[in-house]
Amino acid sequence: MIEFGKLFETLPEDISEEIFSELVRGDNIKIERIVSKGHSSPASGWYDQAEHEWVAVLKGAAKIAFENGEEIHLTAGSYLTISAHTKHKVTWTTPDMETIWLAVHYK
Amino acid sequence: MIEFGKLFETLPEDISEEIFSELVRGDNIKIERIVSKGHSSPASGWYDQAEHEWVAVLKGAAKIAFENGEEIHLTAGSYLTISAHTKHKVTWTTPDMETIWLAVHYK
C-alpha cells in the first residue's frame, strides 16, 4: 500500500487556530503535520507527554521552552528529540508566515 | 533529555555515495536523514523492507518506482507511506543539487 501527500501544499486558509493533520497512525507511532502562525501554547501549563517526540520545523520559526529554563530557537530544518515527560511549551512562532512542523510521537 | 540538530546544515562535502545519518533509534522506530545527489538504487533488485516506511523529500527531487509499474515524482514536501514488503526503488534524484530525505521506519 502506498499513500502520497504534500507537506507544503494543502495549507488551510483559516489558521486562526493551529492545524493538526495526522499523516500516519501505527501501533507505536503517530506522525503529524502542524501548521502554526503566531500561535504559542497557553500561558500556563506545560506539555507533559507519555510518549517521546521527535519534532522538526520545516518552514518558519519557533521557540520551545523547557521547565529547566532552557529555551531553543528553531528555524527551518531544526529538529529536537523530547523524551517522554520532559515538560515543554511553544513560547513563540513567527507571525509573518506559517510555521510548518513535523512531529513524530513514538513509544 | 533534549537532543537538537539541523537537517539542512552539516551536509557532508563528499557525497559520491549517499549519506545516511541516524537521528533517532528506538525500540519500534528509526528516523534517518538521507542526502543524495544524482544517486539511484542499483539497477537490479528492489528494496523489500520488513518494516513500514514514511519518507519525505525535504529539498531536491526524486523518483521512486514500485514493482507494479507505478512511478512517483517527489518534489520538496512530497511524502509517501510505503508498507512493509512493498517493493520499491529510487530511480532518479536530481543531479543539480542535494536531495534531502527524511525517512521514518516503524513497526
Backbone of each chain as ProteinMPNN parsed JSONL, in Angstrom:
{"seq_chain_A": "MIEFGKLFETLPEDISEEIFSELVRGDNIKIERIVSKGHSSPASGWYDQAEHEWVAVLKGAAKIAFENGEEIHLTAGSYLTISAHTKHKVTWTTPDMETIWLAVHYK", "coords_chain_A": {"N_chain_A": [[0.849, -1.187, 0.0], [0.535, 2.185, -0.849], [0.759, 5.471, 0.146], [0.339, 8.9, -0.519], [1.357, 12.328, -0.319], [1.511, 15.93, 0.28], [3.552, 18.06, 2.02], [3.87, 20.836, 2.022], [1.835, 21.941, 0.698], [-1.735, 22.209, 0.299], [-2.363, 23.804, 2.488], [-4.347, 25.053, 5.092], [-6.734, 27.718, 4.709], [-7.792, 29.21, 6.78], [-6.156, 29.781, 9.593], [-6.639, 30.489, 12.199], [-6.685, 29.009, 14.431], [-4.2, 26.622, 15.536], [-3.352, 24.032, 13.217], [-3.699, 20.616, 13.123], [-2.678, 17.781, 11.417], [-3.073, 14.445, 10.895], [-0.767, 12.187, 9.66], [0.274, 9.619, 9.695], [-0.764, 6.814, 11.54], [0.204, 4.367, 13.669], [0.774, 1.299, 15.527], [2.723, 2.004, 17.324], [3.4, 4.562, 16.868], [2.851, 7.936, 15.848], [2.561, 10.204, 13.241], [2.494, 13.588, 12.538], [1.519, 16.6, 10.847], [1.876, 19.965, 11.707], [0.5, 23.156, 11.53], [1.26, 26.415, 12.25], [0.72, 29.875, 13.055], [1.957, 32.392, 14.443], [1.05, 31.344, 16.777], [1.17, 30.204, 20.192], [1.772, 28.025, 23.01], [-0.776, 27.695, 25.549], [-0.619, 30.174, 28.151], [-0.265, 29.264, 30.76], [0.85, 26.212, 32.236], [2.199, 23.099, 30.92], [3.24, 21.035, 28.186], [3.119, 17.654, 28.828], [4.051, 14.767, 27.992], [3.236, 11.335, 27.427], [4.594, 9.866, 25.603], [7.623, 9.674, 23.61], [8.887, 12.367, 21.591], [9.821, 13.383, 18.388], [10.553, 16.28, 16.799], [10.396, 18.581, 14.122], [11.051, 21.745, 12.625], [9.968, 22.674, 9.54], [9.384, 24.781, 7.865], [9.378, 28.327, 8.474], [9.579, 29.604, 11.859], [10.248, 29.096, 15.357], [9.964, 29.033, 18.97], [10.809, 26.945, 21.649], [10.27, 26.261, 25.022], [11.617, 24.886, 28.049], [11.054, 23.209, 31.173], [13.261, 23.457, 32.797], [14.194, 25.955, 32.275], [15.564, 26.354, 29.97], [15.553, 27.611, 26.626], [14.855, 27.106, 23.241], [15.604, 28.196, 20.019], [14.132, 27.598, 17.042], [14.695, 27.182, 13.618], [14.048, 26.857, 10.043], [14.528, 23.527, 9.345], [15.574, 22.843, 11.791], [15.657, 20.396, 14.371], [14.375, 18.513, 17.159], [14.66, 16.171, 19.796], [12.451, 15.104, 22.179], [12.212, 13.679, 25.16], [9.834, 11.404, 26.675], [7.655, 12.835, 29.065], [9.228, 15.069, 29.454], [8.836, 18.233, 30.284], [7.481, 20.836, 28.345], [6.923, 23.788, 26.318], [5.517, 25.694, 23.589], [6.721, 28.787, 23.002], [6.686, 30.781, 21.166], [5.792, 31.456, 17.782], [6.604, 32.465, 14.481], [4.873, 35.376, 13.43], [4.694, 36.245, 10.858], [4.558, 34.43, 8.791], [3.478, 31.117, 7.868], [4.345, 28.54, 10.133], [5.594, 25.393, 9.632], [5.449, 22.325, 11.04], [6.833, 19.1, 11.662], [5.922, 16.314, 13.42], [6.853, 13.46, 15.205], [5.557, 11.073, 17.149], [6.408, 8.614, 19.471], [6.766, 5.344, 20.998]], "CA_chain_A": [[0.0, 0.0, 0.0], [1.317, 3.405, -0.992], [-0.019, 6.697, 0.342], [1.115, 10.002, -1.071], [0.843, 13.646, 0.055], [2.381, 17.102, 0.138], [3.652, 18.765, 3.302], [3.908, 22.297, 1.898], [0.645, 22.392, -0.016], [-2.969, 21.934, 1.05], [-2.41, 24.543, 3.755], [-5.678, 25.616, 5.315], [-6.788, 29.188, 4.597], [-8.071, 29.754, 8.105], [-5.333, 29.193, 10.646], [-6.831, 31.226, 13.448], [-6.213, 28.012, 15.4], [-3.214, 25.702, 14.968], [-3.981, 22.931, 12.481], [-3.013, 19.338, 13.266], [-3.09, 16.805, 10.402], [-2.432, 13.154, 11.139], [-0.277, 11.592, 8.408], [0.448, 8.18, 9.937], [-1.0, 6.305, 12.883], [0.512, 2.949, 13.794], [0.667, 0.798, 16.897], [3.751, 2.577, 18.187], [3.853, 5.793, 16.251], [1.944, 8.858, 15.158], [3.251, 11.289, 12.548], [1.539, 14.635, 12.201], [1.946, 17.937, 10.419], [1.232, 21.038, 12.457], [0.671, 24.478, 10.915], [1.06, 27.497, 13.221], [1.038, 31.231, 12.561], [1.913, 33.295, 15.587], [0.482, 30.681, 17.948], [2.028, 29.607, 21.207], [0.996, 27.227, 23.962], [-1.436, 28.512, 26.579], [0.392, 30.8, 29.011], [0.001, 28.443, 31.934], [0.868, 24.781, 31.969], [3.241, 22.517, 30.081], [3.013, 19.724, 27.587], [3.757, 16.57, 29.579], [3.575, 13.693, 27.11], [3.594, 9.972, 27.818], [5.447, 9.272, 24.566], [8.707, 10.501, 23.103], [8.537, 13.137, 20.402], [10.841, 13.998, 17.543], [9.826, 17.346, 16.12], [11.221, 19.43, 13.26], [10.446, 22.886, 11.922], [10.318, 22.563, 8.12], [9.331, 26.159, 7.371], [9.027, 29.26, 9.529], [10.463, 29.684, 13.02], [9.524, 28.888, 16.61], [10.758, 28.851, 20.182], [10.273, 25.985, 22.62], [10.864, 26.411, 26.35], [11.584, 23.702, 28.9], [10.824, 23.52, 32.585], [14.546, 23.814, 33.417], [14.544, 27.33, 31.928], [16.18, 26.4, 28.643], [14.674, 27.943, 25.508], [15.551, 26.803, 21.989], [15.07, 28.886, 18.849], [14.118, 26.67, 15.916], [14.454, 27.736, 12.289], [13.747, 25.784, 9.092], [15.497, 22.443, 9.389], [15.921, 22.479, 13.177], [14.864, 19.326, 14.976], [14.541, 18.259, 18.584], [14.069, 14.976, 20.391], [11.96, 15.427, 23.517], [11.849, 12.421, 25.818], [8.551, 11.383, 27.37], [7.558, 13.53, 30.349], [10.039, 16.288, 29.524], [7.814, 19.282, 30.157], [7.887, 21.86, 27.371], [5.836, 24.516, 25.662], [5.878, 26.558, 22.473], [6.577, 30.153, 23.517], [6.572, 31.748, 20.061], [6.001, 31.104, 16.365], [6.659, 33.729, 13.74], [3.548, 35.806, 12.986], [4.768, 36.749, 9.485], [4.324, 33.359, 7.827], [3.151, 29.851, 8.508], [5.383, 27.614, 10.578], [5.169, 24.013, 9.364], [6.148, 21.378, 11.908], [6.597, 17.673, 11.524], [6.093, 15.708, 14.74], [6.769, 12.003, 15.266], [5.364, 10.605, 18.523], [6.723, 7.182, 19.454], [6.937, 4.695, 22.295]], "C_chain_A": [[0.887, 1.239, 0.0], [0.385, 4.588, -0.761], [0.877, 7.891, 0.1], [0.53, 11.329, -0.607], [1.906, 14.717, -0.067], [2.38, 17.88, 1.445], [3.45, 20.268, 3.165], [2.733, 22.828, 1.092], [-0.558, 22.025, 0.849], [-2.927, 22.591, 2.423], [-3.81, 25.141, 3.915], [-5.645, 27.144, 5.176], [-6.974, 29.824, 5.969], [-7.172, 29.067, 9.122], [-5.397, 30.075, 11.892], [-6.544, 30.304, 14.64], [-5.104, 27.198, 14.737], [-3.927, 24.524, 14.319], [-3.115, 21.686, 12.602], [-3.561, 18.372, 12.215], [-2.329, 15.51, 10.647], [-2.042, 12.518, 9.812], [-0.14, 10.088, 8.525], [-0.002, 7.89, 11.35], [-0.752, 4.803, 12.871], [0.388, 2.53, 15.246], [1.588, 1.569, 17.84], [4.145, 3.986, 17.783], [2.678, 6.634, 15.781], [2.797, 9.94, 14.52], [2.203, 12.335, 12.204], [2.238, 15.877, 11.694], [1.18, 18.949, 11.245], [1.529, 22.356, 11.733], [0.299, 25.534, 11.955], [1.264, 28.826, 12.509], [0.851, 32.189, 13.731], [1.345, 32.654, 16.84], [1.562, 30.307, 18.944], [1.132, 28.784, 22.12], [0.254, 28.17, 24.906], [-0.41, 28.984, 27.609], [0.712, 29.965, 30.244], [0.047, 26.98, 31.523], [1.909, 24.386, 30.946], [2.664, 21.319, 29.34], [3.792, 18.693, 28.398], [3.269, 15.28, 28.943], [4.091, 12.326, 27.536], [4.522, 9.311, 26.802], [6.584, 10.232, 24.213], [8.232, 11.267, 21.868], [9.803, 13.606, 19.702], [10.118, 15.039, 16.732], [10.801, 18.207, 15.325], [10.394, 20.597, 12.765], [10.911, 22.803, 10.471], [10.276, 23.913, 7.427], [8.961, 27.054, 8.537], [10.031, 29.216, 10.667], [9.629, 29.615, 14.291], [10.51, 28.871, 17.773], [10.036, 27.864, 21.092], [11.024, 26.175, 23.929], [10.674, 25.119, 27.147], [11.519, 24.129, 30.359], [12.11, 23.927, 33.298], [15.013, 25.217, 33.042], [15.164, 27.473, 30.546], [15.141, 26.793, 27.588], [15.467, 27.767, 24.221], [14.835, 27.491, 20.85], [15.226, 27.954, 17.648], [13.866, 27.442, 14.625], [14.267, 26.572, 11.317], [14.872, 24.758, 9.089], [15.892, 22.032, 10.798], [15.054, 21.318, 13.655], [15.29, 19.11, 16.419], [13.99, 16.894, 18.918], [13.706, 15.314, 21.825], [11.49, 14.121, 24.159], [10.496, 12.546, 26.508], [8.683, 12.091, 28.721], [8.593, 14.636, 30.546], [9.093, 17.454, 29.251], [8.325, 20.418, 29.277], [6.663, 22.624, 26.908], [6.391, 25.372, 24.537], [5.646, 27.991, 22.944], [6.37, 31.169, 22.404], [6.614, 31.014, 18.729], [5.881, 32.398, 15.582], [5.259, 34.101, 13.237], [3.506, 36.172, 11.504], [4.418, 35.696, 8.445], [3.926, 32.11, 8.601], [4.428, 29.152, 8.981], [4.838, 26.2, 10.389], [6.073, 23.082, 10.16], [5.873, 19.958, 11.415], [6.884, 17.049, 12.877], [5.912, 14.197, 14.635], [6.695, 11.62, 16.74], [5.6, 9.101, 18.527], [6.978, 6.66, 20.859], [8.366, 4.216, 22.471]], "O_chain_A": [[1.858, 1.328, 0.75], [-0.661, 4.692, -1.402], [2.048, 7.883, 0.477], [-0.691, 11.449, -0.508], [3.043, 14.454, -0.461], [1.328, 18.308, 1.919], [2.923, 20.91, 4.073], [2.645, 24.029, 0.832], [-0.408, 21.585, 1.989], [-3.395, 22.017, 3.407], [-4.376, 25.672, 2.96], [-4.638, 27.778, 5.492], [-6.376, 30.857, 6.271], [-7.396, 27.909, 9.474], [-4.39, 30.366, 12.538], [-6.203, 30.773, 15.725], [-5.065, 27.091, 13.512], [-4.966, 24.07, 14.798], [-1.941, 21.697, 12.232], [-4.772, 18.168, 12.131], [-1.099, 15.482, 10.612], [-2.889, 12.329, 8.938], [-0.405, 9.359, 7.569], [0.336, 8.632, 12.272], [-1.417, 4.061, 12.149], [-0.048, 3.309, 16.093], [1.267, 1.763, 19.013], [5.116, 4.537, 18.3], [1.644, 6.108, 15.37], [3.656, 10.528, 15.177], [1.152, 12.014, 11.649], [3.379, 16.171, 12.053], [-0.024, 18.807, 11.457], [2.673, 22.629, 11.37], [-0.818, 25.551, 12.472], [1.916, 28.88, 11.466], [-0.235, 32.714, 13.976], [1.171, 33.325, 17.857], [2.723, 30.118, 18.581], [-0.094, 28.833, 22.025], [0.635, 29.333, 25.04], [0.553, 28.277, 27.902], [1.848, 29.966, 30.716], [-0.63, 26.563, 30.583], [2.431, 25.22, 30.206], [1.725, 20.674, 29.806], [4.992, 18.852, 28.623], [2.213, 14.759, 29.301], [5.24, 12.183, 27.953], [5.164, 8.307, 27.109], [6.515, 11.432, 24.481], [7.29, 10.855, 21.192], [10.721, 14.144, 20.32], [9.154, 14.717, 16.037], [11.894, 18.521, 15.795], [9.195, 20.467, 12.516], [12.11, 22.856, 10.2], [11.049, 24.162, 6.502], [8.309, 26.611, 9.482], [11.187, 28.84, 10.475], [8.466, 30.017, 14.312], [11.718, 28.717, 17.589], [8.821, 27.937, 21.28], [12.253, 26.241, 23.949], [9.715, 24.374, 26.947], [11.877, 25.249, 30.722], [12.065, 24.656, 34.288], [16.102, 25.632, 33.438], [15.276, 28.579, 30.017], [13.99, 26.36, 27.651], [16.607, 28.22, 24.117], [13.615, 27.392, 20.719], [16.342, 27.575, 17.291], [12.944, 28.253, 14.546], [14.323, 25.413, 11.73], [16.032, 25.096, 8.856], [16.489, 20.972, 10.982], [13.857, 21.271, 13.371], [16.392, 19.468, 16.836], [12.957, 16.494, 18.38], [14.554, 15.76, 22.597], [10.489, 13.539, 23.742], [10.067, 13.64, 26.876], [9.69, 11.958, 29.416], [8.812, 15.09, 31.669], [8.613, 17.635, 28.132], [9.447, 20.896, 29.441], [5.527, 22.181, 27.075], [7.569, 25.729, 24.526], [4.517, 28.373, 23.249], [5.93, 32.29, 22.659], [7.378, 30.063, 18.561], [5.151, 33.311, 15.969], [4.545, 33.26, 12.69], [2.43, 36.386, 10.945], [4.021, 36.037, 7.331], [4.026, 32.059, 9.827], [5.455, 29.178, 8.303], [3.777, 25.849, 10.907], [7.29, 23.057, 9.977], [4.826, 19.667, 10.836], [7.971, 17.231, 13.427], [4.942, 13.716, 14.05], [7.652, 11.818, 17.489], [5.056, 8.387, 17.685], [7.345, 7.401, 21.772], [8.701, 3.642, 23.506]]}, "seq_chain_B": "MIEFGKLFETLPEDISEEIFSELVRGDNIKIERIVSKGHSSPASGWYDQAEHEWVAVLKGAAKIAFENGEEIHLTAGSYLTISAHTKHKVTWTTPDMETIWLAVHYK", "coords_chain_B": {"N_chain_B": [[15.365, 14.475, 28.556], [16.925, 16.252, 25.978], [17.572, 16.501, 22.608], [19.224, 18.06, 19.918], [19.33, 19.309, 16.567], [20.22, 19.988, 13.082], [18.646, 19.782, 10.045], [19.251, 20.769, 7.505], [21.774, 21.652, 7.504], [25.229, 20.954, 8.204], [25.859, 19.316, 6.052], [27.51, 16.751, 4.322], [30.655, 17.192, 2.6], [31.662, 15.483, 0.672], [29.723, 13.69, -1.312], [29.822, 11.438, -2.893], [28.907, 8.966, -2.452], [25.614, 8.015, -1.329], [24.502, 9.515, 1.728], [23.744, 8.382, 4.886], [22.254, 9.319, 7.87], [21.653, 8.582, 11.142], [19.076, 9.691, 13.152], [17.281, 9.172, 15.195], [16.921, 6.302, 17.191], [14.784, 3.923, 18.283], [12.873, 1.455, 20.139], [10.914, 0.711, 18.376], [11.217, 2.158, 16.135], [13.021, 3.992, 13.661], [14.594, 6.952, 12.75], [15.892, 8.632, 10.031], [18.124, 10.804, 8.25], [18.703, 11.239, 4.828], [21.044, 11.986, 2.362], [21.226, 12.628, -0.994], [22.665, 12.857, -4.293], [22.029, 12.838, -7.344], [22.02, 10.119, -7.154], [20.797, 6.742, -7.533], [18.928, 3.732, -6.851], [20.597, 0.537, -7.024], [20.676, -0.908, -10.315], [19.498, -3.409, -10.648], [17.166, -5.353, -8.76], [15.217, -4.764, -5.746], [14.188, -2.651, -3.045], [13.072, -4.358, -0.264], [11.469, -4.243, 2.443], [11.245, -5.104, 5.904], [9.92, -3.511, 7.644], [7.504, -0.839, 7.949], [7.639, 2.248, 6.102], [7.787, 5.725, 6.272], [8.405, 8.316, 4.178], [9.887, 11.389, 3.242], [10.623, 13.959, 0.879], [12.596, 16.647, 1.515], [14.177, 18.633, 0.453], [15.177, 19.227, -2.955], [14.675, 16.688, -5.485], [13.134, 13.631, -6.579], [12.582, 10.312, -7.904], [10.545, 7.518, -7.313], [10.089, 4.13, -7.934], [7.743, 1.427, -8.214], [7.032, -2.08, -7.864], [4.739, -2.723, -9.205], [4.79, -1.152, -11.426], [4.154, 1.469, -11.142], [5.3, 4.845, -10.93], [6.526, 7.462, -8.971], [6.899, 10.915, -8.796], [8.716, 12.894, -6.754], [8.794, 15.994, -5.149], [10.068, 18.857, -3.289], [8.71, 18.561, -0.147], [6.997, 16.498, -0.749], [5.562, 13.44, 0.389], [5.534, 9.944, 1.23], [3.94, 6.934, 2.191], [5.104, 3.753, 2.659], [4.217, 0.564, 2.777], [5.344, -2.275, 4.705], [7.286, -4.644, 2.951], [6.468, -3.779, 0.462], [7.671, -3.607, -2.602], [10.189, -1.483, -3.836], [12.094, 1.085, -5.525], [14.589, 3.682, -5.82], [14.618, 5.593, -8.609], [15.695, 7.862, -9.637], [17.474, 10.793, -8.686], [17.778, 14.314, -8.437], [20.534, 15.635, -10.238], [21.539, 18.144, -9.932], [21.525, 19.35, -7.464], [21.65, 18.767, -3.905], [19.533, 16.199, -2.713], [17.482, 16.034, 0.021], [16.322, 13.741, 2.216], [13.867, 12.602, 4.539], [13.429, 9.847, 6.506], [11.243, 7.629, 8.131], [11.25, 4.713, 9.757], [9.178, 2.132, 10.824], [7.457, -0.162, 13.052]], "CA_chain_B": [[16.537, 14.614, 27.687], [16.631, 17.028, 24.779], [18.64, 16.47, 21.604], [18.966, 19.153, 18.989], [20.151, 19.234, 15.359], [19.825, 20.768, 11.907], [18.509, 18.898, 8.883], [19.717, 21.364, 6.252], [23.174, 22.052, 7.648], [26.11, 19.804, 8.421], [25.865, 18.406, 4.9], [28.875, 16.305, 4.01], [31.197, 17.746, 1.348], [31.804, 14.382, -0.284], [28.544, 12.822, -1.392], [29.971, 10.498, -4.006], [27.942, 7.937, -2.048], [24.528, 8.542, -0.498], [24.878, 9.61, 3.142], [22.67, 8.065, 5.822], [22.532, 9.773, 9.241], [20.593, 8.154, 12.055], [18.706, 10.772, 14.072], [16.601, 8.555, 16.335], [16.683, 4.863, 17.161], [14.016, 3.455, 19.429], [12.505, 0.044, 20.066], [9.96, 0.462, 17.297], [11.329, 3.263, 15.183], [14.31, 4.602, 13.312], [14.452, 8.136, 11.905], [17.181, 8.968, 9.441], [18.255, 11.747, 7.145], [19.476, 10.706, 3.706], [21.436, 13.009, 1.39], [21.55, 12.055, -2.309], [22.918, 13.836, -5.365], [22.11, 12.086, -8.599], [22.072, 8.67, -6.911], [19.592, 5.926, -7.6], [19.171, 2.384, -6.351], [21.234, -0.335, -8.023], [19.759, -1.143, -11.447], [18.734, -4.636, -10.448], [16.745, -5.578, -7.385], [14.256, -3.862, -5.122], [14.108, -2.621, -1.585], [11.968, -5.171, 0.258], [11.756, -3.957, 3.849], [10.389, -5.784, 6.876], [9.162, -2.506, 8.401], [6.876, 0.231, 7.182], [8.474, 3.436, 5.965], [7.238, 7.011, 5.846], [9.569, 9.026, 3.662], [9.574, 12.692, 2.652], [11.698, 14.752, 0.282], [12.54, 17.987, 2.115], [14.778, 19.504, -0.576], [15.579, 18.466, -4.134], [13.632, 15.974, -6.219], [13.459, 12.214, -6.739], [11.527, 9.428, -8.399], [10.514, 6.173, -6.73], [9.295, 3.186, -8.728], [7.203, 0.277, -7.498], [7.035, -3.314, -8.657], [3.535, -2.745, -10.048], [4.982, -0.287, -12.582], [3.893, 2.861, -10.79], [6.464, 5.659, -10.588], [6.064, 8.701, -8.351], [7.869, 12.009, -8.822], [8.665, 13.597, -5.478], [9.484, 17.279, -5.059], [10.213, 19.264, -1.892], [7.456, 18.489, 0.591], [6.254, 15.26, -1.051], [5.818, 12.308, 1.268], [4.991, 8.649, 0.842], [3.97, 5.831, 3.14], [5.372, 2.509, 1.936], [4.0, -0.535, 3.715], [6.359, -3.32, 4.727], [7.313, -5.598, 1.831], [6.101, -3.178, -0.826], [8.976, -3.484, -3.263], [10.351, -0.156, -4.443], [13.467, 1.565, -5.679], [14.784, 5.075, -6.232], [15.079, 5.531, -9.997], [16.359, 9.116, -10.029], [17.476, 12.004, -7.849], [18.295, 15.396, -9.277], [21.995, 15.747, -10.168], [21.932, 19.555, -9.851], [21.611, 19.793, -6.071], [21.405, 17.682, -2.963], [18.18, 15.843, -2.294], [17.486, 15.686, 1.448], [15.186, 12.891, 2.569], [13.651, 12.191, 5.913], [12.79, 8.531, 6.481], [10.84, 7.082, 9.422], [10.977, 3.279, 9.665], [8.422, 1.785, 12.036], [6.809, -1.484, 13.076]], "C_chain_B": [[16.12, 15.3, 26.396], [17.824, 16.904, 23.837], [18.251, 17.359, 20.455], [19.84, 18.984, 17.753], [19.541, 20.032, 14.229], [19.788, 19.845, 10.692], [19.214, 19.444, 7.65], [21.148, 21.879, 6.352], [23.976, 20.786, 7.885], [25.983, 18.797, 7.283], [27.315, 18.01, 4.605], [29.363, 16.939, 2.703], [31.268, 16.667, 0.274], [30.531, 13.56, -0.267], [28.62, 11.974, -2.663], [29.154, 9.235, -3.729], [26.801, 8.627, -1.31], [24.94, 8.506, 0.972], [23.655, 9.373, 4.01], [23.089, 8.513, 7.22], [21.362, 9.387, 10.131], [20.319, 9.263, 13.067], [18.059, 10.232, 15.336], [16.615, 7.048, 16.121], [15.965, 4.464, 18.437], [13.683, 1.983, 19.239], [11.709, -0.246, 18.794], [10.146, 1.401, 16.123], [12.782, 3.575, 14.885], [14.004, 5.795, 12.423], [15.826, 8.447, 11.347], [17.048, 10.051, 8.39], [19.11, 11.09, 6.075], [19.787, 11.875, 2.77], [21.894, 12.311, 0.116], [21.941, 13.191, -3.245], [23.137, 13.051, -6.647], [22.15, 10.579, -8.41], [20.741, 8.019, -7.214], [19.951, 4.56, -7.04], [19.946, 1.596, -7.412], [20.21, -0.752, -9.086], [18.926, -2.398, -11.26], [18.304, -4.724, -8.992], [15.884, -4.455, -6.852], [14.557, -3.781, -3.637], [12.882, -3.422, -1.168], [12.14, -5.178, 1.775], [10.749, -4.617, 4.783], [9.536, -4.791, 7.67], [8.502, -1.513, 7.443], [7.831, 1.43, 7.118], [7.609, 4.626, 5.557], [8.429, 7.833, 5.406], [9.123, 10.326, 3.004], [10.825, 13.247, 1.988], [11.563, 16.166, 0.838], [13.166, 19.031, 1.2], [15.148, 18.63, -1.759], [14.389, 17.77, -4.77], [14.098, 14.554, -6.483], [12.292, 11.494, -7.398], [11.673, 8.069, -7.738], [9.603, 5.309, -7.592], [8.888, 2.002, -7.867], [7.079, -0.904, -8.451], [5.826, -3.394, -9.584], [3.636, -1.804, -11.256], [4.75, 1.186, -12.296], [5.215, 3.593, -10.491], [5.961, 7.004, -10.086], [7.201, 9.707, -8.339], [7.684, 12.84, -7.549], [9.421, 14.918, -5.594], [9.49, 17.704, -3.591], [8.842, 19.303, -1.215], [6.653, 17.231, 0.316], [6.578, 14.185, -0.019], [5.05, 11.083, 0.797], [4.985, 7.74, 2.047], [4.102, 4.541, 2.341], [5.244, 1.368, 2.94], [5.14, -1.549, 3.611], [6.179, -4.248, 3.52], [6.674, -5.079, 0.545], [7.402, -2.866, -1.557], [9.058, -2.165, -4.021], [11.823, 0.114, -4.673], [13.481, 3.023, -6.105], [15.357, 5.033, -7.644], [15.837, 6.778, -10.415], [16.373, 10.075, -8.849], [18.175, 13.088, -8.658], [19.812, 15.516, -9.115], [22.473, 17.168, -9.889], [22.139, 20.029, -8.416], [21.393, 18.576, -5.179], [19.902, 17.448, -2.819], [18.265, 15.377, -0.841], [16.18, 14.973, 1.764], [15.084, 12.785, 4.079], [12.891, 10.867, 5.858], [12.479, 8.078, 7.905], [10.474, 5.615, 9.185], [10.274, 2.864, 10.945], [7.722, 0.456, 11.875], [5.307, -1.33, 13.113]], "O_chain_B": [[15.094, 14.97, 25.801], [18.959, 17.174, 24.23], [17.087, 17.408, 20.059], [20.988, 18.555, 17.874], [18.496, 20.666, 14.382], [20.785, 19.205, 10.357], [19.722, 18.674, 6.835], [21.672, 22.468, 5.407], [23.452, 19.677, 7.776], [25.996, 17.587, 7.506], [28.219, 18.845, 4.639], [28.564, 17.193, 1.801], [30.966, 16.918, -0.893], [30.282, 12.815, 0.681], [27.644, 11.814, -3.395], [28.758, 8.526, -4.654], [26.99, 9.698, -0.731], [25.636, 7.59, 1.409], [22.651, 10.075, 3.889], [24.157, 8.133, 7.701], [20.227, 9.809, 9.907], [21.231, 9.718, 13.758], [18.266, 10.769, 16.424], [16.355, 6.566, 15.018], [16.483, 4.648, 19.538], [14.152, 1.345, 18.297], [11.825, -1.325, 18.213], [9.317, 1.433, 15.213], [13.656, 3.441, 15.742], [13.25, 5.679, 11.457], [16.807, 8.519, 12.088], [16.016, 10.196, 7.736], [20.123, 10.459, 6.38], [18.901, 12.658, 2.428], [22.825, 11.506, 0.136], [21.587, 14.347, -3.014], [24.253, 12.659, -6.987], [22.296, 9.835, -9.379], [19.691, 8.659, -7.16], [21.119, 4.264, -6.788], [19.938, 1.971, -8.585], [19.028, -0.926, -8.788], [17.768, -2.441, -11.674], [18.994, -4.23, -8.101], [15.824, -3.361, -7.412], [15.105, -4.711, -3.045], [11.781, -3.186, -1.666], [12.862, -6.01, 2.325], [9.555, -4.678, 4.488], [8.548, -5.177, 8.295], [8.899, -1.377, 6.286], [8.707, 1.594, 7.967], [6.809, 4.543, 4.625], [9.368, 8.028, 6.178], [8.114, 10.364, 2.299], [11.941, 13.039, 2.464], [10.532, 16.81, 0.652], [12.732, 20.183, 1.178], [15.405, 17.437, -1.6], [13.245, 18.2, -4.618], [15.295, 14.293, -6.599], [11.17, 11.999, -7.441], [12.776, 7.535, -7.616], [8.489, 5.707, -7.934], [9.585, 1.623, -6.925], [7.03, -0.744, -9.67], [5.877, -4.052, -10.624], [2.68, -1.671, -12.02], [5.102, 2.048, -13.101], [6.124, 3.03, -9.88], [5.082, 7.615, -10.693], [8.32, 9.398, -7.929], [6.619, 13.412, -7.315], [10.552, 14.953, -6.079], [8.971, 16.983, -2.738], [7.934, 20.0, -1.669], [5.724, 16.918, 1.06], [7.728, 14.038, 0.396], [4.061, 11.179, 0.07], [5.92, 7.764, 2.848], [3.299, 4.274, 1.447], [6.069, 1.228, 3.842], [5.803, -1.665, 2.58], [5.059, -4.582, 3.134], [6.373, -5.858, -0.359], [8.142, -1.963, -1.166], [8.137, -1.78, -4.742], [12.689, -0.54, -4.092], [12.515, 3.531, -6.675], [16.448, 4.504, -7.86], [16.542, 6.769, -11.423], [15.4, 10.162, -8.099], [19.059, 12.802, -9.466], [20.321, 15.501, -7.994], [23.657, 17.39, -9.639], [22.851, 21.006, -8.182], [21.004, 17.504, -5.642], [19.111, 18.391, -2.806], [19.014, 14.457, -0.511], [15.09, 15.523, 1.603], [16.08, 12.866, 4.798], [11.832, 10.78, 5.237], [13.341, 8.133, 8.782], [9.5, 5.317, 8.493], [10.725, 3.206, 12.039], [7.429, -0.001, 10.77], [4.585, -2.327, 13.137]]}, "name": "protein", "num_of_chains": 2, "seq": "MIEFGKLFETLPEDISEEIFSELVRGDNIKIERIVSKGHSSPASGWYDQAEHEWVAVLKGAAKIAFENGEEIHLTAGSYLTISAHTKHKVTWTTPDMETIWLAVHYKMIEFGKLFETLPEDISEEIFSELVRGDNIKIERIVSKGHSSPASGWYDQAEHEWVAVLKGAAKIAFENGEEIHLTAGSYLTISAHTKHKVTWTTPDMETIWLAVHYK"}
